Amino acid sequence: MAKHNNQAAVLPKGHAERLQFPKLIAKNPNYFGNFPESKLKPIFPLSNDTVFEELTCVGYNPDLGVLEAIIQVKQPTGYSGDECSAGSFEYIRFFVDSGAGFVDAGLAAINVHDIPDANDCAEQAEKPLSYSASISYTPPNAEDCDDPVLPTVRAILSWQTIPPATDPNFNPIWGNHRDCHIQLAPGPFTIQDLIEDIFEGSVKLPPIATKFKAIAELPIPSPDPGPLGLKELAKLYGEGPAAKIVPAHRFGFSEIHKIVNAPVVSSQAVSNKIAEFAALKIDWAQLVGAIEQINADVAFEQLDCLGLEGSAGFERLVATFSIKQQFGYSGDLCTAGSFEYVAFWADWDDKCQYTYLGTVPVRVHDIKRTLPEDLCYTAVLPVDLSQHRAGCETPKIARVRAVLSWSVPPSTTDPDQLNTWGNLIDAHVQIQPGTPVNPLLPKISILGGIPTSQIDPTTGFTTALARFAGNNLLADDLGRACPFGGVVEAQGPEFPGYWYRIQVRDVSVGGSWQTVITPLMLTRWDGTTYISNPVGGFFPYQQYINNIENLLGNWNSSGDDLWEVKIEIFADSLGTPVLGAIPDMHMIQLDNTPPIASVNITTGGGNCGKFPVGTVLGGNFVARDLNFGSYGLGTLPFNGPISPSSGSVQTAVAGDPWSLNTGGMQSCGYVIEVVVADRSIVNSAWGAHNRASAATGFCLI
């Protein structure tokens, strides 16, 4: 049981201002001095303050295609309420620079609360608390293995204010930014790559004609490369710049470890290895002695941060580590390279006893680079915390540990054991509040991407200020109620060994129950996927490690009615009931109808007319929907000063006026376009809505 610290807290600078933050900004947008565009004088200059929260690490997993950021929450108060309240949000915006400047890659958010200071069972302070947030990132183009792609990632942390997507240099009031280089997964070797390799330096290839582009991009099948042998490694690291970086006890470590830690001692095996090393002019005994003297060497790789990501029902431990050298990882991207292994341990219930959770391998390679910085990677392990939750009245803080080991996996029985290469780190994390799962009660926890607790049980719309379960982002920026459309995902806890059935019915017309039988593509903990098919309308519950998104159903919705969604649990695929089990049922309002959009020109010759540069054009546009979201109005190919340019209130039925002063525009053909979006959450995805657009043209002469 955690022990609370009784010492009186000294409130840090800015604490009072955080409590009044929305009111202060409403009175003066430049109150803290980070919005000079307003021309208002700052009252309390403050920026990049990390007293309350700090972004400590950013990293990337090339195999999973996931960017991760880890933050630390440091104070007991200043987060807008305890766990029984809404709390506040830490926003993390990711940018990626592949050489042409930073480009927005996405936004994530972490829900944080006031949690009193306390000591754990080992009398260690529980602060700071470590959280992680992620976004999926798939690079637009992938080079082959000959050409490593090492973009810079920037993450910006900002409390209660969303960093703008257009400003990678944004200075938050509370928060900070962190940069790191990452390594992207190489693409396949193509016919184009083969031609370029053959003629490199002797023939300049012309641009490939469009009709041959598809052929040039065809991948050339090749077998997966096996690991380099000792002789190949000795040659690779025995000359050139690598020889000054990689000692023999590094590249020979795997071979030495196999013999020294063999389950059965064999003098013959040792003798054979001594001879193999001697043939390469390497002293076996000297290497064994060197390895015996090394424990937890971090010259080549090092664990940096550890945190827990996700809301209840979608959680995973994330560890970031740095690759520090250009050589010493058993080959470049065109080889098998080697593995960094991260073992995860946890003391979920604060009993001072770690439990082994699993080991995650991350493949690494020799990567020549001119940049001096390290490369940042992440290891990710999904965890099931359904049996470790507590009510919101008592914060549940857990101790976690990550152990890094290169080339050989860490111990699965001793959390304190360190191997030759690597290190360990500890962290405290917050387990989201909730009630332990009763195996007799099937549950839909998330519907259409929204926690079911944030869907009105009567109307089927989202509640005010509802947020997505995966990234904590608002379903609607203005907090308006949202309906659903497209593919509605159902997510919830699994009960391996049991079966379930999801059914839906149209409440508006009094329809009968329809069974959802769409096959599911499920994701395992290692990122691989497989298809789960129904048997007679029933799906088998999977183990959590084989369904880390807790995906239970994909309902292809249609129409605009109010529907009811039901899940039931069964003992087998024949529909044998589970005694005492109660179906879980939820209302959901659909909206699959796109908005209404139109635009026209009423000045002079009207639509498609010709006008002298400097003419003030006018007309009207229509942007309407029963569940209206927003509209955008603009000109193409160059954006002119049209008014209004956007809005979140629908127009009148007959339309609203617009105007465009063409005085600063070039002579050209233009299109005026209006794009309208509703508030419907389409395909269970943040930012996806039903949309419509309309356009009309004109010429400036």
Residue pairs with C-beta under 8 A, 6 or more apart in sequence:
1 121
1 350
2 118
2 119
2 120
2 121
2 126
2 350
2 397
3 118
3 119
3 123
4 116
4 117
4 118
4 119
5 116
5 117
5 118
5 119
5 125
9 76
9 77
9 117
11 77
12 51
12 52
12 75
12 78
13 46
13 49
13 51
14 44
14 46
14 49
14 51
14 52
14 174
15 75
15 77
15 78
17 24
17 32
17 44
17 46
18 52
18 78
18 80
18 159
18 174
19 78
21 160
22 160
24 31
24 32
24 43
24 44
25 31
28 38
28 40
28 42
28 43
29 35
29 38
29 40
30 36
30 38
30 39
30 40
30 41
30 42
31 42
31 43
31 44
32 42
32 43
32 44
32 45
32 46
32 47
32 173
33 42
33 44
33 45
33 46
33 47
34 46
34 47
34 171
34 172
34 173
46 173
46 174
47 171
47 172
47 173
48 171
48 172
48 175
48 176
48 177
49 173
49 174
49 175
50 174
50 175
50 176
51 74
51 75
51 174
52 73
52 74
52 75
52 78
52 79
52 159
52 174
53 71
53 72
53 73
53 74
53 90
53 112
53 157
53 159
53 174
53 175
54 71
54 72
54 74
54 128
54 157
54 175
54 176
55 69
55 70
55 71
55 92
55 155
55 156
55 157
55 175
55 176
55 177
55 178
56 70
56 71
56 72
56 130
56 178
56 304
56 305
57 69
57 70
57 178
57 180
57 304
57 305
57 320
57 376
58 67
58 68
58 69
58 70
58 94
58 153
58 154
58 155
58 178
58 179
58 180
58 320
58 376
59 67
59 68
59 180
59 182
59 320
59 321
59 376
59 377
59 378
60 66
60 67
60 68
60 137
60 153
60 182
60 183
60 184
60 376
60 377
60 378
61 68
61 362
61 377
61 378
61 379
61 380
62 182
62 183
62 184
62 185
62 363
62 377
63 185
63 362
63 363
63 527
64 380
64 527
65 136
65 137
65 138
65 185
66 134
66 135
66 136
66 137
66 378
66 380
67 94
67 96
67 105
67 106
67 134
67 135
67 136
67 137
67 153
67 155
67 182
68 132
68 133
68 134
68 309
68 318
68 320
68 378
68 380
69 92
69 94
69 108
69 132
69 133
69 134
69 155
69 157
69 178
70 130
70 131
70 132
70 305
70 306
70 307
70 318
70 320
71 90
71 92
71 110
71 130
71 131
71 132
71 133
71 157
71 307
72 128
72 129
72 130
72 131
73 79
73 90
73 112
73 115
73 127
73 128
73 129
73 131
74 127
74 128
75 127
76 114
76 115
76 116
76 117
76 127
77 114
78 114
79 87
79 88
79 112
79 113
79 114
80 86
80 87
80 88
80 113
80 114
80 160
81 87
81 88
81 113
81 114
82 113
82 114
82 115
82 392
82 395
83 113
83 115
83 392
83 393
83 395
83 433
84 392
84 393
85 113
86 465
87 111
87 112
87 113
87 114
88 111
88 112
88 113
88 159
88 160
89 109
89 110
89 111
89 112
89 159
89 160
89 472
90 109
90 110
90 112
90 131
90 133
90 157
90 158
90 159
90 175
91 107
91 108
91 109
91 157
91 158
91 159
91 160
91 161
91 162
91 163
92 107
92 108
92 109
92 110
92 133
92 155
92 156
92 157
92 158
92 163
93 104
93 106
93 107
93 155
93 156
93 158
93 162
93 163
93 164
93 165
93 170
94 104
94 105
94 106
94 107
94 108
94 135
94 137
94 153
94 154
94 155
95 102
95 103
95 104
95 105
95 153
95 154
95 155
95 156
95 168
96 102
96 103
96 105
96 137
96 139
96 151
96 152
96 153
96 154
97 103
97 151
97 152
97 153
97 154
97 168
98 139
98 149
98 151
99 151
101 168
102 152
102 154
102 168
104 165
104 166
104 168
105 135
105 137
105 153
106 135
106 136
106 137
107 135
107 162
107 163
107 165
107 471
107 473
108 133
108 134
108 135
108 471
108 472
108 473
109 133
109 467
109 471
109 472
109 473
110 131
110 133
110 472
111 311
111 467
111 472
112 131
113 395
115 129
115 395
115 397
115 430
116 395
117 125
117 126
117 127
118 125
118 126
118 397
119 125
119 126
120 126
120 350
120 352
120 397
120 399
120 428
121 347
121 350
121 351
121 352
122 352
122 399
126 397
126 428
127 428
128 428
129 397
129 428
129 429
129 430
130 305
130 306
130 307
130 308
130 427
130 428
130 429
131 307
131 308
131 309
131 429
131 430
132 307
132 308
132 309
132 316
132 318
133 309
133 471
133 472
134 309
134 318
135 471
139 149
139 151
139 184
141 187
142 149
142 184
142 185
142 186
142 187
143 149
143 186
143 187
144 186
144 187
144 188
144 189
144 190
144 193
145 186
145 189
145 332
145 333
145 334
146 193
146 197
146 333
146 334
147 186
148 183
148 186
148 332
148 333
148 367
148 368
148 369
149 183
149 184
149 186
150 181
150 182
150 183
150 184
150 367
150 369
150 371
150 375
151 181
151 182
151 184
152 179
152 180
152 181
152 182
153 179
153 180
153 181
153 182
153 376
154 168
154 177
154 178
154 179
155 177
155 178
156 163
156 168
156 170
156 172
156 175
156 176
156 177
157 172
157 175
157 176
157 177
158 170
158 172
158 173
158 174
158 175
159 172
159 173
159 174
159 175
160 174
161 172
161 173
163 170
163 172
164 170
170 177
180 373
180 374
180 375
180 376
181 369
181 371
181 373
181 374
181 375
181 376
182 375
182 376
182 377
183 365
183 367
183 375
183 377
186 333
188 219
188 220
189 219
189 220
189 222
190 216
190 217
190 218
190 219
190 220
191 215
191 216
191 217
191 218
191 220
192 208
192 216
192 217
193 220
194 220
195 205
195 216
196 205
199 205
208 216
224 336
225 331
225 334
225 335
225 336
226 336
227 330
227 331
227 335
227 336
227 338
228 236
228 330
228 331
228 335
228 336
230 251
230 252
230 255
230 276
230 277
230 280
231 280
233 251
233 252
233 330
233 331
234 248
234 251
234 252
234 280
234 282
236 242
236 251
236 331
237 243
237 245
237 246
237 248
237 250
237 251
237 327
237 328
241 326
241 327
242 326
242 327
242 328
242 366
245 325
245 326
245 327
245 328
246 325
246 327
246 328
247 290
248 282
248 287
249 256
249 287
249 290
249 291
249 294
250 300
250 328
250 421
251 328
251 330
252 277
252 282
252 287
253 291
253 406
253 407
253 408
253 420
253 421
254 330
254 338
254 407
254 408
255 273
255 276
255 277
256 273
256 284
256 287
256 288
256 291
257 291
257 407
257 408
257 420
259 269
259 270
259 273
260 288
260 291
262 269
273 284
274 284
274 285
277 283
277 284
277 287
278 284
291 420
294 420
294 421
295 418
295 420
296 418
296 419
296 420
296 422
296 423
296 424
297 420
297 421
297 422
298 324
298 421
298 422
298 423
299 324
299 325
300 323
300 324
300 325
300 328
300 329
300 406
300 421
301 321
301 322
301 323
301 324
301 340
301 364
301 404
301 406
301 421
301 422
302 321
302 322
302 324
302 404
302 422
302 423
303 319
303 320
303 321
303 342
303 402
303 403
303 404
303 422
303 423
303 424
303 425
304 320
304 321
304 322
304 376
304 425
305 319
305 320
305 425
305 427
306 317
306 318
306 319
306 320
306 400
306 401
306 402
306 425
306 426
306 427
307 317
307 318
307 427
307 429
308 315
308 316
308 317
308 318
308 383
308 398
308 400
308 429
308 430
308 431
309 315
309 316
309 317
309 318
310 316
310 432
310 470
311 432
311 451
311 469
311 470
311 472
312 385
312 389
312 432
312 433
312 434
312 445
313 386
313 445
313 446
313 469
313 491
313 492
313 493
313 550
314 446
314 469
314 470
314 491
314 549
314 550
315 382
315 383
315 384
315 385
315 432
316 380
316 381
316 382
316 383
316 548
317 344
317 346
317 357
317 380
317 381
317 383
317 400
317 402
317 429
318 378
318 379
318 380
319 342
319 344
319 378
319 379
319 402
319 404
319 425
320 376
320 377
320 378
321 340
321 342
321 362
321 376
321 377
321 378
321 379
321 404
322 374
322 375
322 376
322 377
323 329
323 340
323 364
323 367
323 374
323 375
323 376
323 377
324 374
326 366
326 367
326 368
326 369
327 366
328 366
329 337
329 338
329 364
329 365
329 366
329 406
330 336
330 337
330 338
330 365
330 366
330 407
331 337
331 338
331 365
331 366
332 365
332 366
332 367
332 368
333 365
333 367
335 365
336 363
337 363
337 364
337 365
337 366
338 363
338 364
338 365
338 406
338 407
339 361
339 362
339 363
339 364
339 406
339 407
340 361
340 362
340 364
340 377
340 379
340 404
340 405
340 406
340 422
341 359
341 360
341 361
341 362
341 404
341 405
341 406
341 408
341 409
341 410
342 359
342 360
342 362
342 379
342 381
342 402
342 403
342 404
342 410
343 356
343 358
343 359
343 402
343 403
343 405
343 409
343 410
343 411
343 412
344 356
344 357
344 358
344 359
344 360
344 381
344 383
344 400
344 401
344 402
345 354
345 355
345 356
345 357
345 400
345 401
345 402
345 403
345 415
346 354
346 355
346 357
346 383
346 398
346 399
346 400
346 401
347 353
347 354
347 355
347 398
347 399
347 400
348 355
348 385
348 388
348 398
348 431
349 388
349 398
350 397
350 398
350 399
354 399
354 401
354 415
356 412
356 413
356 415
357 381
357 383
358 381
358 525
359 409
359 410
359 412
360 379
360 380
360 381
361 409
362 377
362 378
362 379
364 377
367 375
379 402
381 525
382 525
382 544
382 545
382 548
384 544
385 431
385 432
386 434
386 436
386 437
386 493
387 436
387 437
388 396
388 398
388 431
388 436
389 396
389 431
389 432
389 433
389 434
389 435
389 436
390 396
390 431
390 433
390 434
391 433
391 435
392 433
395 430
395 433
396 430
396 431
396 433
397 428
397 429
397 430
397 431
398 428
398 429
398 430
398 431
399 426
399 427
399 428
400 426
400 427
400 428
400 429
401 415
401 424
401 425
401 426
401 427
402 424
402 425
403 410
403 411
403 415
403 417
403 418
403 422
403 423
403 424
404 410
404 422
404 423
404 424
405 418
405 419
405 420
405 421
405 422
406 419
406 420
406 421
406 422
407 421
408 419
410 417
410 418
410 419
410 422
411 417
415 424
416 424
418 424
437 443
437 493
439 495
439 498
440 569
440 578
440 580
440 581
440 582
441 569
441 581
441 582
441 584
442 492
442 495
442 500
442 567
442 568
442 569
442 581
442 583
442 584
443 492
443 493
443 567
443 584
444 452
444 490
444 491
444 492
444 502
444 552
444 565
444 567
444 584
444 586
445 451
445 452
445 469
445 491
445 492
445 493
445 550
446 452
446 469
446 489
446 490
446 491
446 492
446 550
447 455
447 484
447 488
447 489
447 490
447 491
447 565
447 586
447 588
448 455
448 484
448 488
448 489
448 588
448 681
448 684
449 468
449 469
449 470
449 489
449 681
449 684
449 685
449 686
450 462
450 466
450 467
450 468
450 469
450 475
450 681
451 466
451 467
451 469
452 586
454 462
454 463
454 466
454 467
455 461
455 462
455 463
455 466
455 586
455 587
455 588
456 462
456 463
456 481
456 587
457 586
457 587
458 587
459 481
459 562
459 587
459 589
460 483
460 484
460 562
460 563
460 587
460 588
460 589
460 590
461 481
461 482
461 483
461 589
462 475
462 476
462 481
462 482
462 681
463 481
464 479
464 480
464 481
465 474
465 479
466 474
466 475
466 476
466 482
467 473
467 474
467 475
468 475
468 686
469 491
470 686
471 686
473 686
475 482
475 679
475 681
475 686
476 482
476 629
476 679
478 648
480 679
481 679
482 627
482 679
482 680
482 681
483 560
483 589
483 590
483 591
483 627
483 679
483 680
483 681
484 557
484 588
484 589
484 590
484 591
484 680
484 681
484 682
484 684
485 557
485 590
485 591
485 592
485 680
485 681
485 682
485 683
485 690
486 556
486 557
486 592
486 682
486 683
486 684
486 688
487 554
487 555
487 556
487 557
487 683
487 684
488 554
488 555
488 557
488 565
488 588
488 684
489 551
489 553
489 554
489 555
489 684
490 502
490 516
490 551
490 552
490 553
490 554
490 555
490 565
490 567
491 549
491 550
491 551
491 552
492 550
492 552
492 567
492 584
493 550
494 541
494 542
494 543
494 544
494 547
494 550
495 541
495 569
496 541
496 542
496 543
497 541
498 540
498 541
498 569
498 570
498 571
498 578
499 535
499 538
499 539
499 540
499 541
499 569
499 570
499 571
499 572
499 573
500 538
500 539
500 541
500 552
500 567
500 568
500 569
500 570
501 515
501 537
501 538
501 539
501 567
501 568
501 570
501 575
502 515
502 516
502 539
502 552
502 553
502 555
502 565
502 566
502 567
503 513
503 514
503 515
503 516
503 565
503 566
503 568
504 513
504 514
504 516
504 555
504 563
504 564
504 565
504 566
505 511
505 512
505 513
505 514
505 563
505 564
505 566
506 559
506 561
506 562
506 563
507 561
507 562
507 563
507 564
507 587
508 561
508 562
508 563
509 561
513 566
515 537
516 553
516 554
516 555
517 534
517 537
518 553
518 554
518 555
518 556
519 531
519 532
519 533
519 534
520 531
520 532
520 539
520 551
520 552
520 553
520 554
521 529
521 530
521 531
521 532
522 529
522 530
522 531
522 532
522 542
522 546
522 547
522 549
522 551
523 529
523 547
523 548
523 549
523 551
524 530
524 545
524 546
524 547
524 548
525 545
525 546
525 548
530 546
532 539
532 540
532 542
532 547
535 573
536 573
536 574
536 575
538 570
538 573
538 575
539 552
539 553
540 573
544 550
552 567
553 567
555 565
557 563
557 590
557 592
558 590
558 592
559 590
559 592
560 590
560 591
560 592
560 593
560 626
561 590
562 587
562 588
562 589
562 590
563 587
563 588
563 589
563 590
564 585
564 586
564 587
564 588
565 585
565 586
565 587
565 588
566 583
566 584
566 585
566 586
567 583
567 584
568 581
568 583
569 578
569 581
570 576
570 577
570 578
571 577
571 578
590 680
591 626
591 627
591 678
591 679
591 680
591 690
592 680
592 690
593 625
593 626
593 690
594 625
594 678
594 690
594 691
594 692
595 623
595 624
595 625
595 628
595 629
595 676
595 677
595 678
595 690
595 691
595 692
596 622
596 623
596 624
596 625
596 676
596 692
597 621
597 622
597 623
597 631
597 674
597 675
597 676
597 692
597 693
597 694
598 621
598 622
598 655
598 674
598 694
599 619
599 620
599 621
599 622
599 633
599 658
599 672
599 673
599 674
599 694
599 695
599 696
600 606
600 607
600 619
600 620
600 621
600 696
601 607
601 609
601 617
601 618
601 619
601 672
601 696
601 698
602 618
602 619
602 620
603 609
603 611
603 615
603 616
603 617
603 618
603 619
604 611
604 615
605 611
606 619
607 696
607 697
607 698
608 696
608 697
608 698
608 699
609 698
609 699
610 698
610 699
610 700
610 701
611 617
611 662
611 698
611 699
611 700
611 701
612 700
612 701
613 662
613 663
613 665
613 666
613 667
613 700
613 701
614 662
614 663
615 662
615 700
616 659
616 660
616 661
616 662
617 659
617 660
617 662
617 698
618 657
618 658
618 659
618 660
619 657
619 658
619 672
619 696
620 654
620 655
620 656
620 657
620 658
621 631
621 633
621 651
621 655
621 656
621 658
621 674
621 694
622 651
622 653
622 654
622 655
622 656
622 674
622 694
623 631
623 647
623 650
623 651
623 656
623 674
623 676
624 650
624 651
624 653
624 676
625 650
625 676
625 678
625 690
626 678
627 678
627 679
627 680
628 648
628 649
628 650
628 676
628 678
628 679
629 648
629 676
629 677
629 678
629 679
629 689
630 646
630 647
630 648
630 676
630 677
631 646
631 647
631 650
631 651
631 674
631 675
631 676
631 677
632 645
632 646
632 674
632 675
633 642
633 644
633 645
633 646
633 658
633 672
633 673
633 674
634 640
634 642
634 645
634 672
634 673
635 642
635 660
635 665
635 670
635 671
635 672
635 673
636 670
636 671
636 673
637 668
637 670
637 671
638 665
638 666
638 668
638 670
640 660
640 661
640 662
640 664
640 665
640 670
641 660
641 661
641 664
642 658
642 659
642 660
642 672
643 658
643 659
643 660
644 656
644 658
658 672
660 672
662 700
665 700
666 700
667 700
667 701
668 699
668 700
669 697
669 698
669 699
670 697
670 698
670 699
670 700
671 695
671 696
671 697
672 695
672 696
672 697
672 698
673 693
673 694
673 695
674 693
674 694
674 695
675 691
675 692
675 693
676 691
676 692
676 693
677 689
677 690
677 691
678 689
678 690
678 691
679 689
680 689
680 690
681 688
681 689
682 688
682 689
682 690
